[in-house]
Amino acid sequence: MRPTTWRLLVAVVAVAFALTWGALTVGESRSGMLPDVPWPSALVLAVFGGAVLVIALALRPRLRRRKGRDPVHPLVSARFAVLALACSRAGALFVGVYGAIVALAVTDLSIDFRRHLAFVSGACVLAAVVLVVAGLVLERELRIPPEPPSNGAEPTP
């Protein structure tokens, strides 16, 4: 399994931003309104990101095989690796989607609804960034260090 790269996450954010911005621009030109973003969206993203971060920090001693800690079963590690990948990618997707909503909402902050929408969507962007970071931290904790060569030679990078 290859580690997540920043280029992939930036690409996901850019594509999600562009598609959402285009769809919302067309929808706004036809109806004159933007969709509402409820507060629980930010709360759910933040709680889930925090939970994944807590999992990553709680697994650290078990993954490093510290005394008194049971090692993590390989199948459980694989499941957490899938969770880490899903969190980083889904978080990047949400950053792009809610970022596009913020970009459209800040065009006219004199309207109360747009001001509210920009604030809530901005909170969603921050919560999605927490989810991305939590996924990357969990992924980093699950990395297996390279095996030292058996012939005594230095490993090549």
PyRosetta script that sets phi, psi and omega in degrees:
from pyrosetta import init, pose_from_sequence

init()
pose = pose_from_sequence("MRPTTWRLLVAVVAVAFALTWGALTVGESRSGMLPDVPWPSALVLAVFGGAVLVIALALRPRLRRRKGRDPVHPLVSARFAVLALACSRAGALFVGVYGAIVALAVTDLSIDFRRHLAFVSGACVLAAVVLVVAGLVLERELRIPPEPPSNGAEPTP")
pose.set_psi(1, 133.5)
pose.set_omega(1, -179.2)
pose.set_phi(2, -92.1)
pose.set_psi(2, 142.8)
pose.set_omega(2, 178.1)
pose.set_phi(3, -68.2)
pose.set_psi(3, 153.7)
pose.set_omega(3, 178.7)
pose.set_phi(4, -68.0)
pose.set_psi(4, 135.1)
pose.set_omega(4, 178.3)
pose.set_phi(5, -103.5)
pose.set_psi(5, 154.6)
pose.set_omega(5, 177.7)
pose.set_phi(6, -65.8)
pose.set_psi(6, -31.8)
pose.set_omega(6, 179.4)
pose.set_phi(7, -62.0)
pose.set_psi(7, -40.4)
pose.set_omega(7, 179.2)
pose.set_phi(8, -64.2)
pose.set_psi(8, -45.2)
pose.set_omega(8, -178.7)
pose.set_phi(9, -64.9)
pose.set_psi(9, -41.1)
pose.set_omega(9, 177.9)
pose.set_phi(10, -65.1)
pose.set_psi(10, -38.1)
pose.set_omega(10, 177.6)
pose.set_phi(11, -64.6)
pose.set_psi(11, -41.5)
pose.set_omega(11, 178.2)
pose.set_phi(12, -63.0)
pose.set_psi(12, -44.1)
pose.set_omega(12, 178.3)
pose.set_phi(13, -61.0)
pose.set_psi(13, -45.5)
pose.set_omega(13, -177.0)
pose.set_phi(14, -64.8)
pose.set_psi(14, -43.7)
pose.set_omega(14, -179.6)
pose.set_phi(15, -66.9)
pose.set_psi(15, -44.8)
pose.set_omega(15, 179.3)
pose.set_phi(16, -63.1)
pose.set_psi(16, -41.4)
pose.set_omega(16, 178.1)
pose.set_phi(17, -60.7)
pose.set_psi(17, -49.3)
pose.set_omega(17, -176.4)
pose.set_phi(18, -64.1)
pose.set_psi(18, -44.6)
pose.set_omega(18, -179.3)
pose.set_phi(19, -66.9)
pose.set_psi(19, -42.3)
pose.set_omega(19, 179.6)
pose.set_phi(20, -67.5)
pose.set_psi(20, -44.6)
pose.set_omega(20, 179.8)
pose.set_phi(21, -60.4)
pose.set_psi(21, -43.6)
pose.set_omega(21, 178.8)
pose.set_phi(22, -64.0)
pose.set_psi(22, -45.5)
pose.set_omega(22, -179.6)
pose.set_phi(23, -65.4)
pose.set_psi(23, -41.4)
pose.set_omega(23, -179.8)
pose.set_phi(24, -70.2)
pose.set_psi(24, -34.3)
pose.set_omega(24, 177.5)
pose.set_phi(25, -64.6)
pose.set_psi(25, -43.8)
pose.set_omega(25, 177.4)
pose.set_phi(26, -64.6)
pose.set_psi(26, -45.8)
pose.set_omega(26, 179.4)
pose.set_phi(27, -62.6)
pose.set_psi(27, -39.1)
pose.set_omega(27, 179.6)
pose.set_phi(28, -69.2)
pose.set_psi(28, -36.5)
pose.set_omega(28, 179.3)
pose.set_phi(29, -68.2)
pose.set_psi(29, -28.2)
pose.set_omega(29, 179.9)
pose.set_phi(30, -84.8)
pose.set_psi(30, -42.9)
pose.set_omega(30, -175.1)
pose.set_phi(31, -106.8)
pose.set_psi(31, -18.8)
pose.set_omega(31, -179.3)
pose.set_phi(32, 79.7)
pose.set_psi(32, 10.7)
pose.set_omega(32, -177.5)
pose.set_phi(33, -132.6)
pose.set_psi(33, 154.3)
pose.set_omega(33, 171.7)
pose.set_phi(34, -105.4)
pose.set_psi(34, 152.0)
pose.set_omega(34, 178.7)
pose.set_phi(35, -70.2)
pose.set_psi(35, 150.3)
pose.set_omega(35, 178.2)
pose.set_phi(36, -80.7)
pose.set_psi(36, 144.3)
pose.set_omega(36, 175.4)
pose.set_phi(37, -112.6)
pose.set_psi(37, 115.8)
pose.set_omega(37, -177.9)
pose.set_phi(38, -76.6)
pose.set_psi(38, 152.1)
pose.set_omega(38, 178.9)
pose.set_phi(39, -57.9)
pose.set_psi(39, -37.3)
pose.set_omega(39, -179.4)
pose.set_phi(40, -59.2)
pose.set_psi(40, -21.4)
pose.set_omega(40, 177.3)
pose.set_phi(41, -59.8)
pose.set_psi(41, -47.9)
pose.set_omega(41, 179.2)
pose.set_phi(42, -66.8)
pose.set_psi(42, -39.2)
pose.set_omega(42, -178.8)
pose.set_phi(43, -64.2)
pose.set_psi(43, -45.0)
pose.set_omega(43, -179.4)
pose.set_phi(44, -64.2)
pose.set_psi(44, -44.1)
pose.set_omega(44, 178.5)
pose.set_phi(45, -61.7)
pose.set_psi(45, -42.7)
pose.set_omega(45, -179.2)
pose.set_phi(46, -67.6)
pose.set_psi(46, -42.8)
pose.set_omega(46, 179.9)
pose.set_phi(47, -65.3)
pose.set_psi(47, -43.5)
pose.set_omega(47, 179.9)
pose.set_phi(48, -65.2)
pose.set_psi(48, -42.8)
pose.set_omega(48, 177.2)
pose.set_phi(49, -62.5)
pose.set_psi(49, -41.4)
pose.set_omega(49, 177.1)
pose.set_phi(50, -64.1)
pose.set_psi(50, -39.4)
pose.set_omega(50, 179.3)
pose.set_phi(51, -64.8)
pose.set_psi(51, -41.3)
pose.set_omega(51, 178.9)
pose.set_phi(52, -66.7)
pose.set_psi(52, -37.1)
pose.set_omega(52, 177.3)
pose.set_phi(53, -65.7)
pose.set_psi(53, -40.8)
pose.set_omega(53, 177.2)
pose.set_phi(54, -64.3)
pose.set_psi(54, -40.3)
pose.set_omega(54, 177.6)
pose.set_phi(55, -61.1)
pose.set_psi(55, -43.7)
pose.set_omega(55, -179.5)
pose.set_phi(56, -61.8)
pose.set_psi(56, -43.5)
pose.set_omega(56, -179.1)
pose.set_phi(57, -72.3)
pose.set_psi(57, -32.1)
pose.set_omega(57, 178.5)
pose.set_phi(58, -73.5)
pose.set_psi(58, -29.3)
pose.set_omega(58, 179.4)
pose.set_phi(59, -78.4)
pose.set_psi(59, -19.8)
pose.set_omega(59, -174.4)
pose.set_phi(60, -52.2)
pose.set_psi(60, -50.9)
pose.set_omega(60, -179.4)
pose.set_phi(61, -64.4)
pose.set_psi(61, -35.3)
pose.set_omega(61, 179.6)
pose.set_phi(62, -70.0)
pose.set_psi(62, -36.7)
pose.set_omega(62, 179.8)
pose.set_phi(63, -72.5)
pose.set_psi(63, -29.2)
pose.set_omega(63, 179.6)
pose.set_phi(64, -91.3)
pose.set_psi(64, 5.8)
pose.set_omega(64, 175.3)
pose.set_phi(65, 53.4)
pose.set_psi(65, 50.0)
pose.set_omega(65, 177.2)
pose.set_phi(66, -73.2)
pose.set_psi(66, 157.4)
pose.set_omega(66, -178.5)
pose.set_phi(67, -59.9)
pose.set_psi(67, 138.5)
pose.set_omega(67, 177.9)
pose.set_phi(68, 81.7)
pose.set_psi(68, 0.7)
pose.set_omega(68, -180.0)
pose.set_phi(69, -113.4)
pose.set_psi(69, 133.9)
pose.set_omega(69, 175.8)
pose.set_phi(70, -73.9)
pose.set_psi(70, 139.5)
pose.set_omega(70, 176.4)
pose.set_phi(71, -69.0)
pose.set_psi(71, 156.8)
pose.set_omega(71, 179.5)
pose.set_phi(72, -81.3)
pose.set_psi(72, 132.9)
pose.set_omega(72, 177.2)
pose.set_phi(73, -63.0)
pose.set_psi(73, 140.4)
pose.set_omega(73, -178.0)
pose.set_phi(74, -57.0)
pose.set_psi(74, -36.1)
pose.set_omega(74, 179.3)
pose.set_phi(75, -67.5)
pose.set_psi(75, -36.5)
pose.set_omega(75, 177.0)
pose.set_phi(76, -67.1)
pose.set_psi(76, -40.1)
pose.set_omega(76, 176.6)
pose.set_phi(77, -61.4)
pose.set_psi(77, -40.9)
pose.set_omega(77, 179.4)
pose.set_phi(78, -64.8)
pose.set_psi(78, -38.7)
pose.set_omega(78, 178.6)
pose.set_phi(79, -66.5)
pose.set_psi(79, -40.3)
pose.set_omega(79, 176.8)
pose.set_phi(80, -67.3)
pose.set_psi(80, -32.4)
pose.set_omega(80, 177.0)
pose.set_phi(81, -64.7)
pose.set_psi(81, -40.7)
pose.set_omega(81, 177.0)
pose.set_phi(82, -64.4)
pose.set_psi(82, -41.1)
pose.set_omega(82, 176.9)
pose.set_phi(83, -60.5)
pose.set_psi(83, -42.8)
pose.set_omega(83, 179.9)
pose.set_phi(84, -62.0)
pose.set_psi(84, -44.6)
pose.set_omega(84, 178.8)
pose.set_phi(85, -64.5)
pose.set_psi(85, -42.5)
pose.set_omega(85, -179.8)
pose.set_phi(86, -64.0)
pose.set_psi(86, -40.2)
pose.set_omega(86, -179.3)
pose.set_phi(87, -64.8)
pose.set_psi(87, -45.6)
pose.set_omega(87, -177.6)
pose.set_phi(88, -65.9)
pose.set_psi(88, -41.0)
pose.set_omega(88, -178.5)
pose.set_phi(89, -74.2)
pose.set_psi(89, -42.9)
pose.set_omega(89, 178.4)
pose.set_phi(90, -65.7)
pose.set_psi(90, -39.5)
pose.set_omega(90, 177.3)
pose.set_phi(91, -61.7)
pose.set_psi(91, -42.0)
pose.set_omega(91, 177.7)
pose.set_phi(92, -63.5)
pose.set_psi(92, -38.8)
pose.set_omega(92, 177.2)
pose.set_phi(93, -61.9)
pose.set_psi(93, -45.1)
pose.set_omega(93, 179.5)
pose.set_phi(94, -66.7)
pose.set_psi(94, -34.7)
pose.set_omega(94, 176.1)
pose.set_phi(95, -60.4)
pose.set_psi(95, -43.7)
pose.set_omega(95, 179.3)
pose.set_phi(96, -66.3)
pose.set_psi(96, -44.0)
pose.set_omega(96, -178.0)
pose.set_phi(97, -65.8)
pose.set_psi(97, -52.5)
pose.set_omega(97, -177.9)
pose.set_phi(98, -71.4)
pose.set_psi(98, -27.6)
pose.set_omega(98, 175.0)
pose.set_phi(99, -64.7)
pose.set_psi(99, -38.0)
pose.set_omega(99, 176.8)
pose.set_phi(100, -66.4)
pose.set_psi(100, -38.0)
pose.set_omega(100, 178.0)
pose.set_phi(101, -65.2)
pose.set_psi(101, -41.6)
pose.set_omega(101, 176.9)
pose.set_phi(102, -61.2)
pose.set_psi(102, -44.4)
pose.set_omega(102, -178.4)
pose.set_phi(103, -60.7)
pose.set_psi(103, -37.3)
pose.set_omega(103, 178.5)
pose.set_phi(104, -78.6)
pose.set_psi(104, -32.7)
pose.set_omega(104, -176.8)
pose.set_phi(105, -72.7)
pose.set_psi(105, -31.7)
pose.set_omega(105, -176.3)
pose.set_phi(106, -78.8)
pose.set_psi(106, -1.0)
pose.set_omega(106, 179.6)
pose.set_phi(107, -68.3)
pose.set_psi(107, -24.8)
pose.set_omega(107, 179.1)
pose.set_phi(108, -148.1)
pose.set_psi(108, 86.4)
pose.set_omega(108, -176.7)
pose.set_phi(109, -83.1)
pose.set_psi(109, 2.7)
pose.set_omega(109, 176.9)
pose.set_phi(110, -75.5)
pose.set_psi(110, -17.2)
pose.set_omega(110, 177.4)
pose.set_phi(111, -89.2)
pose.set_psi(111, 129.7)
pose.set_omega(111, -176.4)
pose.set_phi(112, -58.5)
pose.set_psi(112, -43.8)
pose.set_omega(112, -178.3)
pose.set_phi(113, -61.3)
pose.set_psi(113, -42.9)
pose.set_omega(113, 179.9)
pose.set_phi(114, -66.9)
pose.set_psi(114, -37.0)
pose.set_omega(114, 177.6)
pose.set_phi(115, -64.0)
pose.set_psi(115, -45.5)
pose.set_omega(115, 177.2)
pose.set_phi(116, -62.0)
pose.set_psi(116, -43.9)
pose.set_omega(116, -179.3)
pose.set_phi(117, -63.5)
pose.set_psi(117, -40.7)
pose.set_omega(117, 178.4)
pose.set_phi(118, -65.0)
pose.set_psi(118, -39.8)
pose.set_omega(118, -179.2)
pose.set_phi(119, -67.3)
pose.set_psi(119, -48.5)
pose.set_omega(119, -178.6)
pose.set_phi(120, -67.2)
pose.set_psi(120, -42.3)
pose.set_omega(120, 178.9)
pose.set_phi(121, -66.0)
pose.set_psi(121, -35.9)
pose.set_omega(121, 175.4)
pose.set_phi(122, -63.9)
pose.set_psi(122, -39.4)
pose.set_omega(122, 175.6)
pose.set_phi(123, -64.1)
pose.set_psi(123, -37.1)
pose.set_omega(123, 177.2)
pose.set_phi(124, -65.8)
pose.set_psi(124, -38.3)
pose.set_omega(124, 177.3)
pose.set_phi(125, -62.5)
pose.set_psi(125, -45.3)
pose.set_omega(125, 179.3)
pose.set_phi(126, -63.5)
pose.set_psi(126, -41.5)
pose.set_omega(126, 178.8)
pose.set_phi(127, -66.0)
pose.set_psi(127, -36.6)
pose.set_omega(127, 177.7)
pose.set_phi(128, -67.9)
pose.set_psi(128, -34.8)
pose.set_omega(128, 175.5)
pose.set_phi(129, -64.2)
pose.set_psi(129, -38.9)
pose.set_omega(129, 175.5)
pose.set_phi(130, -60.2)
pose.set_psi(130, -41.1)
pose.set_omega(130, 178.8)
pose.set_phi(131, -63.8)
pose.set_psi(131, -42.3)
pose.set_omega(131, 178.0)
pose.set_phi(132, -62.5)
pose.set_psi(132, -47.6)
pose.set_omega(132, -179.3)
pose.set_phi(133, -62.4)
pose.set_psi(133, -42.4)
pose.set_omega(133, 179.1)
pose.set_phi(134, -61.9)
pose.set_psi(134, -42.2)
pose.set_omega(134, 177.4)
pose.set_phi(135, -63.0)
pose.set_psi(135, -40.6)
pose.set_omega(135, 179.0)
pose.set_phi(136, -68.4)
pose.set_psi(136, -37.7)
pose.set_omega(136, 177.8)
pose.set_phi(137, -65.2)
pose.set_psi(137, -45.5)
pose.set_omega(137, 178.6)
pose.set_phi(138, -62.3)
pose.set_psi(138, -41.8)
pose.set_omega(138, 177.9)
pose.set_phi(139, -61.7)
pose.set_psi(139, -40.9)
pose.set_omega(139, -179.9)
pose.set_phi(140, -66.7)
pose.set_psi(140, -38.6)
pose.set_omega(140, 179.0)
pose.set_phi(141, -65.9)
pose.set_psi(141, -29.1)
pose.set_omega(141, -176.8)
pose.set_phi(142, -85.2)
pose.set_psi(142, -4.6)
pose.set_omega(142, -179.9)
pose.set_phi(143, -65.8)
pose.set_psi(143, 139.5)
pose.set_omega(143, 177.8)
pose.set_phi(144, -96.8)
pose.set_psi(144, 129.2)
pose.set_omega(144, 179.3)
pose.set_phi(145, -66.5)
pose.set_psi(145, 149.3)
pose.set_omega(145, -179.1)
pose.set_phi(146, -65.4)
pose.set_psi(146, 145.7)
pose.set_omega(146, 178.5)
pose.set_phi(147, -71.4)
pose.set_psi(147, 137.6)
pose.set_omega(147, 175.2)
pose.set_phi(148, -69.9)
pose.set_psi(148, 145.2)
pose.set_omega(148, -179.3)
pose.set_phi(149, -66.1)
pose.set_psi(149, 146.9)
pose.set_omega(149, -176.4)
pose.set_phi(150, -80.0)
pose.set_psi(150, -18.4)
pose.set_omega(150, -177.6)
pose.set_phi(151, -90.0)
pose.set_psi(151, 1.9)
pose.set_omega(151, 176.3)
pose.set_phi(152, 88.6)
pose.set_psi(152, -0.4)
pose.set_omega(152, 179.6)
pose.set_phi(153, -78.6)
pose.set_psi(153, 156.6)
pose.set_omega(153, 178.2)
pose.set_phi(154, -71.7)
pose.set_psi(154, 139.5)
pose.set_omega(154, 177.1)
pose.set_phi(155, -70.0)
pose.set_psi(155, 144.8)
pose.set_omega(155, 177.8)
pose.set_phi(156, -94.1)
pose.set_psi(156, 139.4)
pose.set_omega(156, -178.4)
pose.set_phi(157, -72.6)
pose.dump_pdb("model.pdb")
